[in-house]
Amino acid sequence: MKRFVFLLFIAFSVVVPARGQQPLYIVNGVERSDIRDIDPEVIEQMEELPADEFTIDRYGEKATNGVVLITLKYDTPARFTADTVSFARFVARQIKWSDSDPTARVVLRYRIAEDGSLTILETLQSTDPRLKRRVEKVVEASPRWEPARKAGKAVATEGVLRLQLPEGKPLPRQLELVIR
């Protein structure tokens, strides 16, 4: 339900600004002009304040179209500090998958614990069991993360790893059988 409400907010933020009536977005106490890059899964609470006298007094003239207060599950997100690139690029570099191998994709949901350790929660997609095994092996042996923080304390968070190899090659279309 939270995801649906958030998606409605995003749709509202795309359509309404064309008429110049975008609400003021406050995310974890910080004003933001756009909320489309926020993953609905990391939202802890969302509250919409009307454009009344109290709201405008508190937030200023920018609140004349209302205010949307969003609290995330953390103040700072978890960071993969072992590499200067993304976690997906780090994993891809560790896997031997040549251009002659078939294009394959693996999508995993993982959890970063308070101590920075990473655990695979589930496989969301896997088109090749060989790539899946290799990705799991690299993920399980990967260095610890810097965990997310909320009010100065480390908190567990979840993420999704999407990996397709060889990079830049599209997945082949699946054959569909249509019987008439």
Sequence and secondary structure as in RCSB ss.txt:
>XXXX:A:sequence
MKRFVFLLFIAFSVVVPARGQQPLYIVNGVERSDIRDIDPEVIEQMEELPADEFTIDRYGEKATNGVVLITLKYD
TPARFTADTVSFARFVARQIKWSDSDPTARVVLRYRIAEDGSLTILETLQSTDPRLKRRVEKVVEASPRWEPARK
AGKAVATEGVLRLQLPEGKPLPRQLELVIR
>XXXX:A:secstr
 HHHHHHHHHHHHHHGGGGT   EEEETTEEES  TTS GGGEEEEEEE SSHHHHHHH GGGTT EEEEEES S
B  B  SSSS HHHHHHHHS   TTS  EEEEEEEEE TTS EEEEEEEEES HHHHHHHHHHHHHS   B EEE
TTEEE EEEEEEEEESTT            
